[in-house]
Amino acid sequence: MVKVSSASVPATGEAAPLPSLVERAGGAARFAWDEYFYAVHHNPHTQKAYLRAVRRFLDWCEGQGRELPTITPGQVGQYLVGLGGSPAKRNLALSALRGFFDRLVNRHVVVLNPATSVKGVKDQVVEGKTPEITVEQARTLLASVDTGHVVGLRDRAVLATLAYTACRAGAAAKLRLGDFQHDGSQSVLRFQEKGGKSREIPVRHDLDGFIRAYVEAAGVGGQPKDSPLFRAAVNGTSRTLTGNPLTSKRICELVKRRLKDAGLPSRLSPHSFRVAAITDLLTQGVPLEDVQYLAGHAEPRTTGLYDRRQKKVTRNIVERISI
């Protein structure tokens, strides 16, 4: 197993010492570093993951006594083999290295990109790992919420948003008051998704009622349109909301807490609603391209990873084994 540095990566935007190999390679290398990590990648999660991957590789090269211009494809391949972990982890590292060395080539720091000819690890996924929440479980969960106070009304609205729009927790956390609007014929939610994509999803009548009941109880209807839709509570046991947004982490905690209170499996998560909605619609014969749009996927294959119909068929088959 290749030994890599476990040095922590600073948060996005914080100044941090450059890897020694980059410093020694000169101004053009330093420019390429800044350009690649802070001008090309604006998604903070991608930025952090790529920074970590490249830093670890350069630390390893430092230990091998290499300089940037002398790194070979064989060494990149050797590093990835020794890196271990899942195929996705190694492919992410390879993607980060290819992009970084492309910048070094463009800035004439190195002649050729040593990561270009290195093959990634095959990672065939036919079904995602996220467990599906059943229709009955989702109904039980929504019915279990005490809506006698504003936090309960908020939680019901959040859970119903996850269930009836198939959105990600992060997209729900980003919702602003102005994103819940009426287009002249129906209410819609405008989601800001991964990759800077924006989508409007129609709001079904029961979700519309849940959100309006929460907004009225919270007394936020007249606030600026760019203020958060779903607000954080003062603390874990409080029934009072703050003006701060409910983060995706807090939404995950909210779901876990409500699952526990309802006596439902703890392995379920906010993403389980997304799996359930996609599988349910496909089971009803809704065209894949329509479900793909609802899910906000760029490729139909990605939508297919959320389809649990095959698992249900398999479960029915194994129940018939006569042992």
VOBA-1610 file (N, C-alpha, C; in pm, whole numbers, padded with zeros to 5 digits, always signed):
BEGIN
Met+00085-00120+00000Met+00000+00000+00000Met+00088+00124+00000Val+00057+00218-00089Val+00135+00342-00096Val+00106+00428+00025Lys+00208+00478+00088Lys+00191+00567+00201Lys+00173+00709+00150Val+00061+00772+00187Val+00035+00908+00143Val+00019+00996+00265Ser+00040+01125+00244Ser+00029+01220+00354Ser-00115+01231+00400Ser-00134+01238+00530Ser-00267+01253+00585Ser-00291+01396+00632Ala-00207+01488+00584Ala-00222+01628+00623Ala-00358+01680+00582Ser-00419+01753+00670Ser-00553+01801+00642Ser-00550+01907+00533Val-00659+01911+00458Val-00672+02010+00352Val-00749+02128+00405Pro-00701+02250+00390Pro-00771+02365+00445Pro-00902+02389+00373Ala-00990+02459+00438Ala-01119+02491+00375Ala-01099+02577+00254Thr-01193+02570+00161Thr-01185+02647+00037Thr-01168+02795+00068Gly-01075+02857-00003Gly-01055+03000+00013Gly-00946+03035+00113Glu-00906+02942+00198Glu-00802+02970+00295Glu-00664+02955+00231Ala-00573+03042+00272Ala-00437+03032+00223Ala-00371+02909+00283Ala-00295+02837+00202Ala-00225+02717+00249Ala-00094+02707+00175Pro+00009+02652+00240Pro+00138+02638+00171Pro+00123+02550+00048Leu+00188+02590-00059Leu+00187+02508-00179Leu+00274+02385-00159Pro+00245+02275-00228Pro+00335+02160-00223Pro+00475+02201-00268Ser+00574+02140-00207Ser+00712+02177-00236Ser+00745+02161-00384Leu+00693+02058-00449Leu+00721+02036-00591Leu+00671+02152-00676Val+00557+02207-00639Val+00501+02321-00713Val+00585+02446-00688Glu+00623+02468-00563Glu+00706+02584-00530Glu+00837+02580-00607Arg+00901+02464-00611Arg+01032+02454-00676Arg+01022+02464-00829Ala+00905+02435-00883Ala+00889+02439-01029Ala+00875+02580-01083Gly+00856+02678-00995Gly+00857+02817-01041Gly+00721+02882-01055Gly+00726+03005-01105Gly+00606+03088-01113Gly+00496+03031-01201Ala+00534+02970-01314Ala+00433+02915-01403Ala+00356+02801-01336Ala+00426+02720-01256Ala+00361+02610-01184Ala+00268+02665-01076Arg+00312+02769-01009Arg+00227+02830-00906Arg+00102+02891-00969Phe+00117+02951-01086Phe+00004+03009-01159Phe-00094+02898-01199Ala-00041+02786-01250Ala-00125+02673-01292Ala-00202+02616-01174Trp-00136+02608-01058Trp-00202+02558-00937Trp-00322+02647-00902Asp-00298+02776-00895Asp-00405+02871-00860Asp-00517+02868-00964Glu-00479+02860-01090Glu-00577+02859-01198Glu-00666+02735-01191Tyr-00604+02619-01171Tyr-00679+02493-01174Tyr-00774+02480-01056Phe-00728+02513-00937Phe-00810+02487-00819Phe-00905+02601-00783Tyr-00872+02723-00823Tyr-00956+02834-00777Tyr-01025+02910-00890Ala-00989+02884-01015Ala-01057+02950-01127Ala-01142+02852-01207Val-01097+02729-01219Val-01168+02629-01300Val-01280+02563-01221His-01252+02528-01095His-01349+02454-01014His-01415+02546-00912His-01545+02567-00929His-01618+02655-00838His-01700+02577-00736Asn-01725+02449-00765Asn-01798+02368-00669Asn-01706+02338-00551Pro-01742+02378-00429Pro-01650+02361-00315Pro-01619+02216-00285His-01714+02125-00310His-01689+01984-00282His-01587+01925-00380Thr-01603+01959-00510Thr-01507+01914-00611Thr-01370+01974-00583Gln-01369+02101-00551Gln-01243+02171-00523Gln-01168+02105-00408Lys-01239+02075-00301Lys-01176+02015-00184Lys-01125+01875-00216Ala-01206+01795-00287Ala-01167+01658-00319Ala-01045+01656-00411Tyr-01044+01744-00513Tyr-00932+01748-00606Tyr-00805+01800-00539Leu-00820+01898-00451Leu-00704+01948-00377Leu-00641+01838-00295Arg-00724+01763-00226Arg-00674+01654-00142Arg-00602+01549-00227Ala-00663+01514-00340Ala-00606+01409-00425Ala-00471+01450-00482Val-00461+01573-00531Val-00336+01617-00593Val-00228+01638-00487Arg-00266+01694-00374Arg-00167+01713-00267Arg-00108+01579-00222Arg-00192+01478-00207Arg-00143+01347-00163Arg-00049+01287-00266Phe-00084+01302-00393Phe+00003+01247-00497Phe+00138+01319-00498Leu+00137+01452-00487Leu+00262+01527-00489Leu+00347+01499-00365Asp+00281+01476-00252Asp+00356+01437-00132Asp+00424+01302-00155Trp+00353+01211-00219Trp+00411+01079-00250Trp+00529+01093-00345Cys+00514+01178-00447Cys+00624+01202-00542Cys+00745+01263-00472Glu+00718+01351-00377Glu+00826+01412-00300Glu+00906+01302-00228Gly+00835+01207-00172Gly+00901+01096-00105Gly+00978+01005-00199Gln+00940+01006-00327Gln+01009+00925-00427Gln+01127+01001-00489Gly+01145+01126-00447Gly+01256+01205-00500Gly+01231+01256-00641Arg+01106+01274-00680Arg+01074+01321-00815Arg+01046+01471-00814Glu+01064+01533-00931Glu+01022+01671-00953Glu+00910+01669-01057Leu+00833+01777-01067Leu+00718+01779-01157Leu+00751+01736-01301Pro+00856+01789-01362Pro+00882+01754-01502Pro+00928+01609-01523Thr+00965+01539-01415Thr+01019+01403-01431Thr+00919+01293-01396Ile+00795+01331-01360Ile+00693+01231-01323Ile+00647+01158-01449Thr+00642+01027-01445Thr+00610+00944-01561Thr+00472+00880-01546Pro+00413+00833-01659Pro+00287+00760-01651Pro+00295+00638-01560Gly+00410+00568-01564Gly+00427+00451-01480Gly+00416+00484-01332Gln+00470+00598-01294Gln+00462+00637-01153Gln+00320+00674-01113Val+00246+00738-01203Val+00105+00768-01175Val+00027+00638-01157Gly+00052+00542-01247Gly-00015+00413-01236Gly+00022+00340-01109Gln+00150+00342-01074Gln+00196+00275-00952Gln+00129+00337-00830Tyr+00117+00468-00828Tyr+00054+00537-00715Tyr-00093+00495-00701Leu-00164+00493-00813Leu-00307+00460-00808Leu-00331+00317-00763Val-00244+00224-00807Val-00258+00085-00764Val-00237+00075-00613Gly-00138+00145-00563Gly-00109+00141-00420Gly-00203+00223-00335Leu-00278+00312-00399Leu-00369+00399-00324Leu-00478+00319-00255Gly-00523+00212-00323Gly-00628+00130-00264Gly-00761+00203-00261Gly-00853+00147-00187Gly-00986+00207-00179Gly-01074+00165-00294Ser-01187+00228-00306Ser-01285+00193-00408Ser-01240+00241-00545Pro-01296+00181-00652Pro-01268+00231-00787Pro-01302+00379-00802Ala-01411+00420-00739Ala-01452+00561-00749Ala-01346+00653-00689Lys-01287+00612-00577Lys-01184+00694-00513Lys-01062+00707-00603Arg-01019+00596-00663Arg-00900+00600-00748Arg-00928+00675-00879Asn-01048+00661-00932Asn-01082+00733-01055Asn-01093+00883-01029Leu-01139+00920-00911Leu-01143+01063-00877Leu-01002+01119-00871Ala-00911+01043-00809Ala-00771+01088-00801Ala-00712+01102-00941Leu-00740+01007-01029Leu-00688+01013-01166Leu-00744+01133-01239Ser-00873+01160-01223Ser-00935+01275-01288Ser-00871+01405-01241Ala-00846+01414-01110Ala-00783+01534-01055Ala-00642+01553-01111Leu-00566+01443-01121Leu-00429+01451-01171Leu-00426+01487-01319Arg-00515+01429-01398Arg-00521+01463-01541Arg-00547+01611-01562Gly-00643+01664-01488Gly-00674+01806-01502Gly-00560+01896-01458Phe-00498+01860-01347Phe-00388+01942-01296Phe-00270+01942-01392Phe-00231+01824-01441Phe-00117+01818-01532Phe-00150+01882-01668Asp-00276+01880-01707Asp-00315+01954-01828Asp-00281+02101-01813Arg-00307+02156-01696Arg-00275+02297-01671Arg-00124+02319-01674Leu-00051+02224-01618Leu+00096+02237-01620Leu+00150+02232-01762Val+00089+02149-01847Val+00129+02144-01988Val+00098+02278-02055Asn-00022+02329-02030Asn-00063+02457-02091Asn+00029+02571-02050Arg+00083+02564-01929Arg+00169+02671-01878Arg+00318+02638-01898His+00345+02532-01978His+00481+02495-02017His+00569+02458-01898Val+00506+02404-01795Val+00583+02355-01680Val+00633+02214-01708Val+00549+02133-01771Val+00588+01998-01814Val+00559+01984-01962Val+00627+01890-02028Val+00610+01873-02172Val+00485+01791-02203Leu+00464+01680-02130Leu+00352+01591-02154Leu+00280+01562-02023Asn+00152+01531-02035Asn+00071+01497-01918Asn+00091+01349-01885Pro+00154+01315-01773Pro+00182+01175-01741Pro+00058+01095-01701Ala-00053+01164-01674Ala-00174+01093-01631Ala-00267+01060-01747Thr-00242+01118-01865Thr-00334+01100-01978Thr-00347+00955-02021Ser-00236+00884-02030Ser-00238+00747-02081Ser-00267+00642-01974Val-00284+00686-01849Val-00311+00592-01740Val-00460+00557-01742Lys-00490+00428-01742Lys-00628+00385-01747Lys-00693+00391-01608Gly-00819+00428-01610Gly-00895+00429-01486Gly-00937+00289-01448Val-00999+00278-01331Val-01045+00148-01281Val-01190+00129-01323Lys-01221+00014-01382Lys-01358-00013-01423Lys-01446-00023-01299Asp-01555+00049-01304Asp-01647+00051-01190Asp-01789+00037-01243Gln-01830-00086-01265Gln-01963-00111-01319Gln-02065-00113-01206Val-02155-00016-01210Val-02260-00007-01110Val-02394-00021-01182Val-02470-00121-01146Val-02601-00140-01211Val-02714-00091-01121Glu-02684-00071-00994Glu-02785-00021-00901Glu-02716+00054-00789Gly-02772+00167-00751Gly-02713+00246-00645Gly-02723+00177-00510Lys-02649+00229-00413Lys-02643+00168-00280Lys-02745+00225-00183Thr-02804+00339-00217Thr-02898+00403-00126Thr-03024+00317-00107Pro-03060+00286+00017Pro-03181+00207+00039Pro-03306+00287+00006Glu-03408+00218-00043Glu-03534+00281-00080Glu-03629+00283+00040Ile-03695+00394+00060Ile-03802+00399+00158Ile-03930+00359+00085Thr-04007+00270+00143Thr-04129+00225+00075Thr-04237+00331+00086Val-04340+00317+00003Val-04451+00411+00007Val-04517+00409+00145Glu-04534+00290+00199Glu-04597+00278+00330Glu-04512+00343+00438Gln-04381+00323+00431Gln-04292+00384+00530Gln-04295+00536+00520Ala-04295+00589+00397Ala-04299+00734+00378Ala-04428+00793+00434Arg-04539+00724+00411Arg-04667+00772+00464Arg-04667+00769+00617Thr-04611+00661+00672Thr-04602+00650+00818Thr-04518+00764+00875Leu-04407+00793+00809Leu-04317+00898+00856Leu-04387+01034+00856Leu-04453+01068+00746Leu-04522+01197+00737Leu-04633+01208+00841Ala-04705+01098+00863Ala-04817+01099+00957Ala-04770+01106+01102Ser-04643+01067+01126Ser-04593+01062+01264Ser-04549+01197+01318Val-04536+01295+01232Val-04483+01426+01274Val-04590+01504+01350Asp-04554+01551+01468Asp-04642+01635+01548Asp-04641+01775+01488Thr-04752+01816+01430Thr-04759+01946+01364Thr-04829+02051+01451Gly-04822+02031+01583Gly-04883+02126+01675Gly-04795+02246+01703His-04679+02253+01640His-04588+02366+01659His-04511+02389+01530Val-04439+02501+01522Val-04377+02543+01396Val-04266+02449+01350Val-04189+02391+01444Val-04081+02300+01404Val-04139+02174+01341Gly-04249+02124+01397Gly-04315+02009+01337Gly-04368+02039+01198Leu-04426+02157+01181Leu-04475+02199+01049Leu-04360+02211+00950Arg-04247+02263+00998Arg-04128+02272+00913Arg-04080+02134+00872Asp-04070+02043+00968Asp-04019+01909+00940Asp-04109+01836+00841Arg-04241+01849+00858Arg-04332+01784+00764Arg-04314+01842+00624Ala-04297+01974+00615Ala-04277+02037+00485Ala-04147+01991+00420Val-04041+01977+00499Val-03912+01932+00446Val-03923+01788+00397Leu-03981+01701+00479Leu-03996+01560+00441Leu-04081+01546+00315Ala-04189+01622+00307Ala-04276+01614+00189Ala-04207+01670+00065Thr-04122+01771+00082Thr-04046+01824-00031Thr-03952+01719-00086Leu-03885+01647+00003Leu-03796+01538-00041Leu-03875+01429-00112Ala-03993+01396-00059Ala-04071+01285-00113Ala-04139+01319-00244Tyr-04191+01441-00257Tyr-04276+01474-00371Tyr-04205+01549-00483Thr-04076+01579-00465Thr-04000+01643-00573Thr-03875+01565-00611Ala-03840+01462-00532Ala-03719+01382-00555Ala-03593+01467-00552Cys-03596+01577-00476Cys-03479+01665-00470Cys-03376+01610-00373Arg-03255+01656-00385Arg-03148+01624-00291Arg-03163+01712-00167Ala-03107+01666-00056Ala-03111+01744+00067Ala-03044+01880+00048Gly-02933+01881-00029Gly-02864+02007-00053Gly-02947+02107-00130Ala-03028+02058-00224Ala-03115+02147-00302Ala-03227+02202-00215Ala-03280+02119-00125Ala-03385+02166-00034Ala-03329+02273+00061Ala-03204+02253+00104Ala-03142+02349+00195Ala-03120+02485+00129Lys-03103+02487-00001Lys-03076+02612-00072Lys-03202+02690-00106Leu-03319+02632-00084Leu-03443+02700-00121Leu-03458+02832-00046Arg-03501+02933-00120Arg-03532+03063-00064Arg-03682+03089-00076Leu-03732+03185-00002Leu-03875+03214-00007Leu-03921+03241-00149Gly-03837+03310-00226Gly-03872+03343-00364Gly-03874+03223-00457Asp-03817+03110-00412Asp-03817+02989-00494Asp-03951+02915-00487Phe-04033+02951-00390Phe-04169+02895-00378Phe-04264+03001-00432Gln-04316+02978-00549Gln-04395+03082-00616Gln-04507+03020-00698His-04599+03105-00742His-04711+03062-00825His-04688+03115-00966Asp-04694+03025-01065Asp-04664+03067-01202Asp-04787+03109-01281Gly-04899+03124-01213Gly-05023+03162-01280Gly-05122+03048-01291Ser-05070+02926-01287Ser-05158+02809-01294Ser-05137+02713-01178Gln-05017+02715-01120Gln-04986+02624-01010Gln-04864+02675-00934Ser-04846+02622-00814Ser-04726+02656-00737Ser-04608+02573-00788Val-04490+02631-00781Val-04368+02562-00824Val-04258+02589-00722Leu-04160+02501-00721Leu-04037+02522-00646Leu-03922+02530-00745Arg-03841+02632-00733Arg-03723+02646-00819Arg-03601+02599-00742Phe-03542+02490-00789Phe-03427+02429-00721Phe-03297+02468-00789Gln-03196+02496-00708Gln-03059+02515-00756Gln-02985+02384-00733Glu-02954+02313-00842Glu-02898+02179-00832Glu-02748+02178-00851Lys-02690+02058-00846Lys-02547+02041-00870Lys-02511+02090-01009Gly-02389+02143-01022Gly-02342+02188-01152Gly-02403+02319-01197Gly-02466+02393-01104Gly-02523+02522-01139Gly-02655+02514-01213Lys-02716+02394-01220Lys-02842+02378-01291Lys-02958+02430-01206Ser-03055+02488-01275Ser-03175+02539-01208Ser-03297+02474-01272Arg-03390+02425-01188Arg-03509+02358-01240Arg-03632+02403-01163Glu-03744+02413-01233Glu-03872+02439-01168Glu-03953+02311-01164Ile-03995+02271-01044Ile-04074+02150-01026Ile-04213+02189-00975Pro-04320+02145-01041Pro-04455+02173-00991Pro-04476+02118-00850Val-04553+02188-00771Val-04581+02148-00633Val-04720+02087-00627Arg-04729+01961-00588Arg-04860+01897-00576Arg-04938+01958-00461His-05071+01936-00460His-05159+02011-00370His-05127+01990-00223Asp-05094+01867-00181Asp-05068+01845-00039Asp-04936+01908+00004Leu-04833+01902-00080Leu-04708+01969-00048Leu-04728+02120-00043Asp-04807+02172-00134Asp-04837+02315-00135Asp-04897+02356+00000Gly-04990+02276+00048Gly-05052+02306+00177Gly-04955+02296+00292Phe-04867+02196+00289Phe-04768+02179+00396Phe-04674+02299+00403Ile-04626+02344+00287Ile-04532+02457+00285Ile-04602+02586+00331Arg-04724+02607+00284Arg-04796+02729+00323Arg-04828+02730+00472Ala-04863+02614+00528Ala-04891+02607+00671Ala-04766+02639+00752Tyr-04651+02589+00705Tyr-04525+02618+00774Tyr-04488+02764+00763Val-04498+02821+00643Val-04462+02962+00622Val-04548+03053+00709Glu-04677+03023+00716Glu-04767+03104+00798Glu-04733+03093+00946Ala-04709+02972+00994Ala-04675+02953+01136Ala-04541+03017+01171Ala-04447+03014+01077Ala-04315+03073+01101Ala-04319+03225+01090Gly-04423+03279+01029Gly-04435+03424+01013Gly-04331+03485+00923Val-04291+03411+00819Val-04183+03458+00732Val-04233+03498+00593Gly-04364+03489+00571Gly-04417+03515+00437Gly-04385+03652+00381Gly-04373+03752+00468Gly-04348+03887+00420Gly-04201+03925+00418Gln-04112+03830+00447Gln-03969+03860+00448Gln-03912+03864+00306Pro-03791+03917+00290Pro-03730+03925+00155Pro-03725+03790+00085Lys-03741+03793-00046Lys-03749+03671-00126Lys-03620+03591-00123Asp-03508+03655-00090Asp-03381+03582-00088Asp-03349+03525+00050Ser-03442+03536+00145Ser-03419+03478+00277Ser-03455+03329+00274Pro-03399+03249+00364Pro-03418+03103+00359Pro-03565+03063+00372Leu-03602+02959+00299Leu-03736+02903+00314Leu-03743+02817+00440Phe-03655+02719+00450Phe-03653+02632+00566Phe-03550+02683+00667Arg-03597+02717+00787Arg-03511+02780+00888Arg-03466+02681+00995Ala-03348+02705+01049Ala-03295+02623+01157Ala-03362+02660+01288Ala-03371+02563+01379Ala-03425+02589+01512Ala-03316+02645+01602Val-03355+02705+01712Val-03259+02763+01805Val-03165+02655+01858Asn-03222+02538+01894Asn-03141+02423+01935Asn-03220+02296+01908Gly-03164+02182+01945Gly-03226+02054+01913Gly-03362+02032+01973Thr-03390+02094+02088Thr-03518+02073+02155Thr-03610+02193+02146Ser-03564+02298+02082Ser-03642+02422+02076Ser-03755+02412+01975Arg-03861+02485+02001Arg-03971+02497+01906Arg-03976+02637+01848Thr-03858+02702+01849Thr-03844+02837+01795Thr-03742+02835+01683Leu-03772+02903+01573Leu-03683+02906+01458Leu-03597+03031+01458Thr-03481+03022+01397Thr-03392+03136+01378Thr-03409+03188+01235Gly-03329+03285+01199Gly-03330+03335+01062Gly-03231+03263+00972Asn-03158+03167+01031Asn-03055+03096+00955Asn-03114+02981+00875Pro-03054+02950+00760Pro-03106+02839+00679Pro-03081+02704+00745Leu-03168+02611+00717Leu-03150+02472+00758Leu-03051+02409+00660Thr-02933+02372+00706Thr-02829+02319+00618Thr-02862+02176+00576Ser-02792+02127+00474Ser-02814+01989+00429Ser-02778+01891+00541Lys-02677+01922+00620Lys-02641+01835+00733Lys-02755+01828+00833Arg-02816+01943+00861Arg-02927+01946+00957Arg-03050+01875+00900Ile-03069+01881+00769Ile-03180+01807+00708Ile-03159+01658+00725Cys-03036+01612+00707Cys-03005+01470+00729Cys-03033+01430+00873Glu-02994+01515+00968Glu-03019+01487+01108Glu-03168+01487+01138Leu-03239+01579+01076Leu-03384+01588+01093Leu-03451+01458+01048Val-03411+01410+00930Val-03469+01286+00877Val-03439+01170+00969Lys-03315+01157+01015Lys-03276+01048+01103Lys-03357+01052+01233Arg-03375+01171+01287Arg-03450+01186+01412Arg-03596+01146+01393Arg-03654+01188+01282Arg-03794+01156+01255Arg-03811+01006+01225Leu-03714+00946+01158Leu-03719+00802+01133Leu-03720+00725+01265Lys-03633+00767+01358Lys-03625+00701+01487Lys-03755+00715+01564Asp-03811+00835+01563Asp-03936+00860+01635Asp-04051+00776+01579Ala-04046+00750+01446Ala-04152+00674+01381Ala-04127+00524+01384Gly-04014+00482+01443Gly-03981+00340+01450Gly-03944+00280+01316Leu-03887+00360+01226Leu-03848+00315+01093Leu-03698+00288+01087Pro-03650+00210+00990Pro-03508+00172+00983Pro-03415+00292+00978Ser-03311+00287+01059Ser-03216+00399+01068Ser-03127+00409+00944Arg-03120+00303+00863Arg-03034+00308+00745Arg-03092+00396+00635Leu-03219+00432+00647Leu-03279+00522+00549Leu-03221+00662+00564Ser-03231+00742+00458Ser-03171+00875+00457Ser-03254+00967+00368Pro-03222+01096+00362Pro-03294+01185+00271Pro-03292+01134+00126His-03182+01070+00086His-03171+01022-00051His-03265+00904-00078Ser-03311+00839+00029Ser-03403+00728+00012Ser-03535+00772-00052Phe-03577+00896-00024Phe-03697+00949-00087Phe-03678+00963-00238Arg-03558+01001-00276Arg-03525+01018-00418Arg-03533+00884-00491Val-03479+00780-00427Val-03486+00644-00484Val-03632+00601-00497Ala-03711+00624-00391Ala-03850+00580-00390Ala-03932+00650-00498Ala-03913+00781-00513Ala-03991+00856-00611Ala-03959+00810-00753Ile-03831+00790-00782Ile-03791+00748-00916Ile-03843+00608-00947Thr-03826+00515-00851Thr-03873+00379-00873Thr-04025+00375-00889Asp-04096+00450-00807Asp-04242+00452-00813Asp-04293+00503-00947Leu-04234+00611-00996Leu-04279+00668-01123Leu-04249+00574-01240Leu-04130+00512-01238Leu-04095+00418-01344Leu-04187+00296-01340Thr-04223+00252-01220Thr-04315+00140-01206Thr-04451+00172-01266Gln-04492+00298-01255Gln-04621+00340-01309Gln-04617+00363-01460Gly-04499+00346-01520Gly-04488+00362-01664Gly-04459+00503-01711Val-04420+00591-01619Val-04382+00727-01659Val-04255+00719-01743Pro-04249+00786-01859Pro-04131+00778-01946Pro-04002+00815-01873Leu-03896+00741-01905Leu-03767+00761-01839Leu-03719+00906-01851Glu-03739+00968-01970Glu-03690+01105-01988Glu-03761+01204-01896Asp-03890+01177-01865Asp-03962+01264-01772Asp-03910+01248-01630Val-03885+01124-01590Val-03831+01097-01456Val-03689+01153-01446Gln-03615+01143-01554Gln-03479+01195-01558Gln-03479+01346-01533Tyr-03575+01417-01593Tyr-03582+01562-01572Tyr-03617+01594-01427Leu-03714+01521-01373Leu-03753+01544-01233Leu-03632+01526-01142Ala-03552+01423-01168Ala-03435+01395-01084Ala-03319+01490-01111Gly-03322+01560-01223Gly-03213+01652-01255Gly-03086+01584-01300His-03100+01466-01362His-02984+01391-01409His-02948+01431-01552Ala-02820+01438-01581Ala-02776+01470-01717Ala-02787+01349-01808Glu-02777+01228-01751Glu-02779+01106-01831Glu-02887+01011-01780Pro-02959+00944-01872Pro-03061+00847-01828Pro-03001+00731-01749Arg-02874+00698-01777Arg-02810+00588-01703Arg-02804+00620-01554Thr-02782+00746-01520Thr-02778+00784-01379Thr-02914+00763-01314Thr-03020+00800-01386Thr-03154+00778-01333Thr-03178+00629-01310Gly-03127+00546-01401Gly-03144+00402-01389Gly-03082+00344-01263Leu-02978+00409-01209Leu-02914+00360-01087Leu-03008+00369-00967Tyr-03110+00453-00977Tyr-03205+00471-00867Tyr-03324+00377-00879Asp-03332+00304-00988Asp-03446+00217-01015Asp-03433+00086-00937Arg-03525+00061-00844Arg-03518-00059-00761Arg-03619-00166-00804Arg-03675-00155-00924Arg-03773-00253-00969Arg-03712-00393-00979Gln-03587-00401-01026Gln-03522-00532-01039Gln-03503-00597-00903Lys-03473-00516-00801Lys-03457-00572-00666Lys-03587-00634-00618Lys-03700-00570-00651Lys-03830-00623-00609Lys-03858-00756-00679Val-03821-00766-00806Val-03839-00891-00879Val-03755-01002-00815Thr-03629-00970-00785Thr-03539-01067-00724Thr-03592-01113-00589Arg-03644-01020-00509Arg-03698-01055-00378Arg-03816-01152-00392Asn-03901-01129-00492Asn-04013-01219-00515Asn-03967-01359-00555Ile-03858-01364-00631Ile-03806-01494-00677Ile-03750-01573-00561Val-03667-01509-00478Val-03602-01585-00370Val-03705-01633-00268Glu-03816-01565-00255Glu-03920-01611-00162Glu-03981-01743-00207Arg-03962-01777-00335Arg-04021-01900-00389Arg-03929-02020-00377Ile-03808-02000-00326Ile-03716-02113-00309Ile-03775-02210-00206Ser-03779-02338-00240Ser-03855-02435-00160Ser-03778-02498-00045Ile-03664-02448-00012Ile-03585-02507+00097Ile-03657-02485+00231
//
